[in-house]
Amino acid sequence: MITTYELGIDLGTANILVYCKNKGITFNEPSVVAIDTVTQKVLAVGKEAKEMIGKTPGKIIAIRPLKDGVIADYQTTTDMLRYVIGKATKKAGFSIRKPNVIICTPSGSTSVERRAIQDAAKNAGAKQVHLIEEPVAAAIGADLPVDEPIANVVVDIGGGSTEVAIISYGGVVACHSIRIGGDKLDDDIIQYVRRDFNVLIGERTAEQVKMEIGYALIDHEELTMDIRGRDLVTGLPKTITLSSYKIREAIRESLLHILEAIRATLEDSPAELSGDIVDRGVILSGGGALINGLQEWIANEISVPVHLAPSPLESVAIGTGKALKYIGKLQTATK
């Protein structure tokens, strides 16, 4: 007898993760697709495609088909999902290729954007497609009791967006979504290096800088890092030294926007849930949650305990996979 199986997919702007029941995370690679512009053929997906960014000849382009958490390039997203579902299926040891899929969507996404995600997944080979809001998936993945009438506050800082939500009894009580995430911080660093050093660096270098010496707005011991880029005056390669103090200033404005979204969400909280928030605190998830000192800075600013999810990078994917048992309660939120 042929049985169906379920895949939970975190369709992120920066990374795409797939969670398979009893198998855990079976796919975790960058949301990048390399395409031959002449034949329109997909040449590589994931890590291999990301390695090509900024290094390919003219006819090959490496693109990220998702922007700010929603589909920017429909056909490429479908091709990427087809590849991902096929690879995850094979790795999980299933012989059939028609899984039921649960995909997370940003809570601020429109009905048109949600429909595009559903259609892309179906065209990529999914049998049934359920949608779940990203903060709810992050909360489930962080082992929070989302189906109980208790306030769970989740701050999910992804590549393209930051979602802040108060979740209680399986639904989102209050939510703010802003199109600022890890990608915006990378861009802030690129602009700072260009402005102060007249040197152009790529996305991968900026991401490395952010992870190694990027700091939230707290006091810390200065760190430095040497990076290489192209001098915009001479056009030649150049090595420069960056300071963590300067990088902190470069990303200051974006971090303040994230803090403002957290404050705005907490202000929207019903009075009955405020006590829970003070007791239980706020959970940080997503890759952006790993920025040095972020947890401490947010805790100081909002005077509420701040905790890091057990697996910040994988919380949404794990929650998407585990959401099956909540799907009845969550359906109203996802339609």
C-alpha positions as CSV (number, residue, x, y, z in Angstrom):
1,M,0.0,0.0,0.0
2,I,1.3,3.4,-0.9
3,T,1.3,5.8,2.0
4,T,1.7,9.5,2.0
5,Y,4.3,11.2,4.1
6,E,4.8,14.8,5.2
7,L,7.5,17.3,4.8
8,G,7.8,20.6,6.7
9,I,9.6,23.2,4.6
10,D,11.1,26.5,5.9
11,L,11.1,28.5,2.6
12,G,13.5,31.1,3.8
13,T,15.0,34.1,1.9
14,A,18.5,33.0,2.9
15,N,18.2,29.2,3.5
16,I,15.7,26.5,2.7
17,L,15.3,23.7,5.3
18,V,13.2,20.5,5.1
19,Y,12.0,18.6,8.1
20,C,10.9,15.0,7.7
21,K,9.0,13.2,10.4
22,N,11.2,10.6,12.3
23,K,14.2,11.7,10.2
24,G,14.7,15.3,11.4
25,I,16.2,17.9,9.1
26,T,17.0,16.2,5.8
27,F,17.9,19.3,3.8
28,N,19.5,22.6,4.8
29,E,21.1,24.7,2.1
30,P,21.1,28.3,0.8
31,S,18.0,29.5,-1.2
32,V,20.1,30.1,-4.3
33,V,19.6,28.8,-7.8
34,A,22.2,29.0,-10.6
35,I,20.7,29.3,-14.1
36,D,22.0,29.3,-17.6
37,T,20.4,32.4,-19.1
38,V,20.7,31.0,-22.7
39,T,18.9,27.7,-22.1
40,Q,17.0,28.7,-18.9
41,K,18.3,25.4,-17.4
42,V,18.9,25.1,-13.7
43,L,22.5,24.3,-13.2
44,A,22.8,24.1,-9.4
45,V,20.8,24.7,-6.3
46,G,21.8,25.4,-2.7
47,K,25.4,25.4,-1.5
48,E,26.8,24.7,-5.0
49,A,24.8,27.6,-6.4
50,K,25.8,30.0,-3.6
51,E,29.5,29.3,-4.3
52,M,28.9,30.7,-7.8
53,I,27.6,34.1,-6.6
54,G,29.8,36.8,-8.1
55,K,32.1,34.3,-9.7
56,T,30.3,33.1,-12.8
57,P,30.6,34.0,-16.5
58,G,28.0,36.3,-18.1
59,K,25.6,33.6,-19.3
60,I,25.3,31.9,-15.8
61,I,23.5,33.8,-13.0
62,A,23.1,32.8,-9.4
63,I,19.8,34.2,-8.1
64,R,17.8,34.1,-4.9
65,P,14.2,33.6,-6.0
66,L,12.8,34.7,-2.6
67,K,12.9,38.3,-1.4
68,D,11.7,39.5,2.0
69,G,10.3,36.0,2.7
70,V,8.0,35.9,-0.3
71,I,8.4,34.7,-3.9
72,A,10.1,37.2,-6.2
73,D,10.7,34.7,-9.1
74,Y,7.9,32.2,-9.4
75,Q,9.4,29.8,-12.0
76,T,12.8,29.6,-10.3
77,T,11.1,29.0,-6.9
78,T,9.1,26.1,-8.4
79,D,12.3,24.6,-9.9
80,M,14.1,25.0,-6.6
81,L,11.2,23.4,-4.7
82,R,11.2,20.5,-7.1
83,Y,14.9,19.9,-6.6
84,V,14.6,20.3,-2.8
85,I,11.5,17.9,-2.4
86,G,13.2,15.3,-4.7
87,K,16.5,15.5,-2.7
88,A,14.8,15.5,0.7
89,T,12.6,12.5,-0.4
90,K,15.6,10.5,-1.5
91,K,17.6,11.3,1.6
92,A,14.7,10.2,3.8
93,G,14.5,6.9,2.0
94,F,11.1,7.3,0.4
95,S,10.4,5.8,-3.0
96,I,7.2,7.9,-3.7
97,R,7.5,11.5,-4.7
98,K,4.1,13.0,-3.8
99,P,4.4,14.3,-0.2
100,N,2.0,16.4,1.8
101,V,3.8,19.6,2.5
102,I,3.6,22.2,5.2
103,I,5.3,25.5,4.3
104,C,5.7,28.5,6.5
105,T,4.8,32.0,5.3
106,P,5.6,35.5,6.7
107,S,2.7,36.6,8.9
108,G,2.6,39.9,6.9
109,S,2.3,38.2,3.5
110,T,-0.8,38.8,1.4
111,S,-3.3,36.2,0.1
112,V,-1.7,36.6,-3.4
113,E,1.7,35.8,-2.0
114,R,0.4,32.8,-0.1
115,R,-1.4,31.5,-3.1
116,A,1.9,31.8,-5.1
117,I,3.7,29.6,-2.5
118,Q,0.9,27.0,-2.6
119,D,0.9,26.9,-6.4
120,A,4.7,26.7,-6.6
121,A,4.8,23.7,-4.1
122,K,2.0,21.9,-6.0
123,N,3.8,22.4,-9.3
124,A,7.0,21.1,-7.7
125,G,5.3,17.8,-6.9
126,A,3.5,18.2,-3.6
127,K,0.2,16.4,-3.1
128,Q,-1.4,18.7,-0.5
129,V,0.0,22.0,0.7
130,H,-0.8,23.5,4.1
131,L,0.5,27.0,5.1
132,I,1.5,28.0,8.6
133,E,2.6,31.4,9.8
134,E,6.3,31.6,10.4
135,P,6.2,32.8,14.1
136,V,3.8,30.0,15.0
137,A,6.2,27.5,13.3
138,A,9.2,29.0,15.2
139,A,7.3,28.8,18.5
140,I,6.4,25.1,17.9
141,G,10.1,24.4,16.9
142,A,11.3,26.1,20.1
143,D,9.0,23.7,22.1
144,L,6.6,26.4,23.3
145,P,3.1,25.3,24.3
146,V,1.4,27.1,21.5
147,D,-1.9,25.2,21.9
148,E,-2.4,26.4,25.5
149,P,-3.9,29.8,26.5
150,I,-0.5,31.1,27.5
151,A,1.4,34.0,25.9
152,N,4.4,32.9,23.8
153,V,6.4,35.7,22.4
154,V,8.6,34.8,19.4
155,V,11.1,37.1,17.6
156,D,12.1,35.3,14.4
157,I,14.9,37.2,12.6
158,G,15.3,35.6,9.2
159,G,17.2,36.6,6.1
160,G,14.6,38.8,4.5
161,S,12.3,39.7,7.3
162,T,11.8,39.9,11.1
163,E,8.6,38.5,12.5
164,V,7.5,39.4,16.1
165,A,4.4,37.6,17.3
166,I,2.5,36.9,20.5
167,I,1.0,33.4,20.2
168,S,-1.7,32.0,22.4
169,Y,-4.0,29.0,22.0
170,G,-2.8,28.1,18.5
171,G,-3.2,31.6,17.0
172,V,-1.4,34.9,16.6
173,V,-2.8,37.4,19.1
174,A,-0.5,40.3,18.0
175,C,2.1,40.5,15.3
176,H,4.5,42.9,13.6
177,S,6.4,41.9,10.5
178,I,9.2,44.2,9.1
179,R,11.2,43.6,5.9
180,I,14.5,43.8,7.8
181,G,16.6,40.8,8.5
182,G,20.1,39.3,8.0
183,D,20.2,40.5,4.3
184,K,19.6,44.1,5.3
185,L,22.5,43.9,7.9
186,D,24.8,42.5,5.1
187,D,23.8,45.4,2.9
188,D,24.5,47.9,5.7
189,I,28.0,46.5,6.0
190,I,28.5,46.6,2.2
191,Q,27.4,50.3,2.1
192,Y,29.6,51.2,5.1
193,V,32.8,49.6,3.6
194,R,32.0,51.4,0.3
195,R,31.4,54.7,1.9
196,D,34.4,54.7,4.4
197,F,37.0,52.7,2.4
198,N,35.9,53.2,-1.2
199,V,36.1,49.4,-1.5
200,L,33.5,47.1,-2.9
201,I,32.8,43.8,-1.2
202,G,30.4,41.0,-2.0
203,E,27.4,39.5,-0.1
204,R,29.4,36.5,1.1
205,T,32.2,38.7,2.6
206,A,29.6,41.0,4.3
207,E,27.9,37.9,5.8
208,Q,31.2,36.6,7.1
209,V,31.9,40.0,8.7
210,K,28.5,40.1,10.3
211,M,28.9,36.6,11.8
212,E,32.4,37.1,13.1
213,I,32.6,40.7,14.3
214,G,29.0,42.0,14.1
215,Y,27.7,43.1,17.5
216,A,24.4,44.4,18.9
217,L,24.5,47.8,20.6
218,I,26.3,46.7,23.7
219,D,29.8,47.4,25.1
220,H,32.3,44.8,24.1
221,E,36.0,44.2,23.6
222,E,37.0,45.4,20.2
223,L,37.5,42.8,17.5
224,T,39.1,43.3,14.1
225,M,39.0,41.4,10.8
226,D,40.9,41.7,7.6
227,I,38.9,41.4,4.4
228,R,39.6,41.8,0.7
229,G,37.6,43.7,-1.8
230,R,37.9,45.8,-5.0
231,D,39.2,49.3,-4.7
232,L,36.7,51.6,-6.5
233,V,39.4,54.1,-7.4
234,T,42.1,51.9,-8.8
235,G,40.0,48.8,-9.6
236,L,42.6,46.6,-8.0
237,P,42.1,44.1,-5.1
238,K,42.7,45.7,-1.7
239,T,42.9,44.4,1.9
240,I,41.3,46.5,4.7
241,T,40.9,46.0,8.4
242,L,37.4,46.4,9.9
243,S,36.6,47.1,13.6
244,S,33.6,45.6,15.4
245,Y,32.9,49.0,16.8
246,K,32.4,50.4,13.3
247,I,30.3,47.4,12.2
248,R,28.1,47.9,15.3
249,E,27.5,51.5,14.1
250,A,26.8,50.4,10.5
251,I,24.0,48.0,11.6
252,R,22.7,50.2,14.4
253,E,19.7,51.6,12.5
254,S,18.5,48.2,11.3
255,L,18.8,46.7,14.8
256,L,16.7,49.7,16.2
257,H,14.0,48.9,13.7
258,I,13.9,45.3,15.0
259,L,13.7,46.6,18.6
260,E,10.9,48.9,17.6
261,A,8.9,46.0,16.1
262,I,9.4,44.1,19.4
263,R,8.2,47.0,21.4
264,A,5.2,47.6,19.2
265,T,4.1,44.0,19.4
266,L,4.4,44.0,23.2
267,E,2.3,47.2,23.4
268,D,-0.4,45.4,21.4
269,S,-0.6,42.6,23.9
270,P,-3.9,42.1,25.8
271,A,-3.5,42.9,29.4
272,E,-4.3,39.3,30.5
273,L,-1.3,38.0,28.6
274,S,1.2,40.7,29.9
275,G,1.8,38.7,33.1
276,D,2.8,35.6,31.1
277,I,5.2,37.7,29.0
278,V,7.0,39.0,32.1
279,D,7.2,35.5,33.6
280,R,8.1,33.6,30.4
281,G,10.0,36.2,28.5
282,V,10.7,36.4,24.7
283,I,12.2,33.6,22.5
284,L,14.7,34.6,19.8
285,S,14.9,32.4,16.7
286,G,16.3,32.6,13.1
287,G,19.8,33.1,12.0
288,G,19.8,36.8,13.0
289,A,19.3,35.7,16.6
290,L,23.0,34.6,16.6
291,I,24.4,38.1,16.3
292,N,26.9,38.7,19.1
293,G,25.3,40.3,22.1
294,L,21.7,40.5,20.6
295,Q,20.1,38.6,23.4
296,E,21.7,40.7,26.2
297,W,20.9,44.0,24.3
298,I,17.2,43.2,23.8
299,A,16.8,42.1,27.4
300,N,18.2,45.4,28.6
301,E,16.0,47.4,26.3
302,I,12.6,45.8,27.0
303,S,13.2,44.7,30.7
304,V,11.8,41.2,29.9
305,P,13.8,38.0,30.0
306,V,15.1,37.0,26.5
307,H,15.9,33.4,25.7
308,L,17.5,31.8,22.6
309,A,15.6,29.0,20.9
310,P,17.4,25.6,21.2
311,S,18.2,25.5,17.5
312,P,17.7,29.1,16.2
313,L,18.5,28.3,12.6
314,E,16.3,25.2,12.5
315,S,13.4,26.3,14.7
316,V,11.0,27.2,11.9
317,A,11.7,24.0,9.9
318,I,11.3,21.8,13.0
319,G,8.1,23.6,13.9
320,T,6.8,23.3,10.4
321,G,7.3,19.6,10.5
322,K,5.8,19.2,14.0
323,A,2.8,21.4,13.1
324,L,0.9,18.4,11.8
325,K,-0.6,17.6,15.2
326,Y,-1.7,21.3,15.5
327,I,-2.9,21.7,11.9
328,G,-6.6,21.5,12.8
329,K,-6.3,24.5,15.2
330,L,-3.9,26.3,12.9
331,Q,-6.0,26.0,9.7
332,T,-8.0,29.1,10.5
333,A,-4.8,31.1,10.8
334,T,-3.4,29.9,7.5
335,K,-6.3,30.4,5.3
